[in-house]
């Protein structure tokens, strides 16, 4: 069957699916389960005969939305907060995993731009970081503690101030995605270029390892979180630019709801990064190397597992359970 005929034959049924998704047509769990089975059959057929078609993307999205409705009706007796982090967010991260790839690719490219710019332009770091900050860092390097800036202020004061600033940057990175993703790109670009030039500055002055030991104790979570927040901003922007078969407003509603859930999931990591920066990083100069490395690796492993590995585990598990129960 040609793809056009396949679409024409099933168009009305798919529109019924959309109505069920948006709550415009009330369906009980059994009806939703039947819809899910039909959708999976159509998706399987499309994947076999039209593997590179937009029809596959559309059907896969509808199937994931219907699954979430089915699952939601079956877990009302469970802790919604726990389930949000345990199931909802990982499934959404899996669904939008290509945007995560885009964000990480952009991260490495823009950090490299920051490094190269600082390498070939002696004034670039001052332009990005400001003369006052650079001069202060040079003084700290002369005193033997390049990370002394993290020791200023009280523990609690630093923790609260840093966390508030990071949450603000994350919120801008996400909500600016409403400007077709351009706002997110701008905020993300600023932070990544700053990171690249900042790290090269310490490399240039021979204290690269000391800077790594200090910055990345909290930076592993903080920087990774910014990448996730950029991902959510790009999802939000894409929902406006590329509505696919949905109306633009409905596409935006879906994109906003799903991306906002992922954005909310970054809060515990942002707060944890603020805690580490306020209470732990300031002592990095006195820590043994193994302890610094351990903290960096453990924090990086936790957030990497949650966003890069766990979504695939949850998706595979939920797919198997659904297939068995339906």
Secondary structure, 3 states (H helix, E strand, C coil): CCHHHHHHHHHHHHHHHHHHHCCCCCCCHHHHHHHHHHHHHHHHHHHHHCCCCHHHHHHHHHHHHHHHHHHHHCCCCCCHHHHHHHHHHHHHHHHCHHHHHHHHHHHHHHHHHHHHHHHHCCCHHHHHHCHHHHHHHHHHHHCCCCCHHHHCCCHHHHHHHHHHHHHHHHHHHHHHHHCCCHHHHHHHHHHHHHHHHHHHHHHHCCCHHHHHHHHHHHHHHHHHHHHHHHHHHHHHHHHHHCCCCCCHHHHHHHHHHHHHHHHHHCHHHHHHHHHHHHHCHHHHHHCCHHHHHHHHHHHHHHHHHHHHHHHHHHHHHHHHHHHHHC
